[in-house]
Amino acid sequence: MHRDRKRLFVDRFKWDVKVIEGEFELDEFDTDDAVYLIETDPSGNHLASVRLLATSRPHLLSTVFHSLCDGPIPTGDDVMELTRLCVSPEIASPEAARLCNLMWVASVEFALLFGVSQYTGVSQAQCLSSLLSAGWEIVPLSLPREIHGQLTGAIVIKITPETLRRARARFGYRYPVLEVIPQTKAA
């Protein structure tokens, strides 16, 4: 996952973010407290992933992108930040689009299972239309601002059972896609 994040965000999108050992994109938010939703192939190779961060502790919107918010940044036990959506760069369309849609549905299922009523996030303006078409109820936290040549905005995505119904209908998922596997700590 971290190798694909480096290939996508650093190599392709030219983000200026931390790279470990020249091949892994990790930042200060990749901690034991982060939640990862990951899709793998039968051999265990990363296909797609998304990172979820508690907003009750420092997260991207509160520390790096706080200037994108005109008012208070939503935080709380029922608010998580959705970030680092990554589909392996080796995967071509339409499979890449299917995996992205799968991650959206899994994110909504996770939220409903674990009491998350909203996600916060940072999105480039051109991605907002695909988020809206997925059935997400999006509330901007300000007008988009230019960051590194891209119009970028902070958003809140409200999560309800209706969000899940619309996303499943839009992407053709009749049954749950999320399998919860608790992380175990090594002794």
PEURNOR-V633404 format. One record per run of one state. SS is the DSSP state (H for helix, E for strand, L for the rest). FROM is the first residue (numbers start at 1). LEN is the number of residues. If there is no record, write none. Layout:
# PEURNOR-V633404
SS:FROM:LEN  SS:FROM:LEN
This chain:
# PEURNOR-V633404
L:1:1  H:2:11  L:13:6  E:19:2  L:21:3  E:24:2  L:26:9  E:35:6  L:41:5  E:46:9  L:55:5  H:60:4  L:64:2  H:66:3  L:69:10  E:79:9  L:88:7  H:95:19  L:114:4  E:118:7  H:125:9  L:134:3  E:137:4  L:141:4  E:145:3  L:148:2  E:150:9  L:159:2  H:161:11  L:172:16
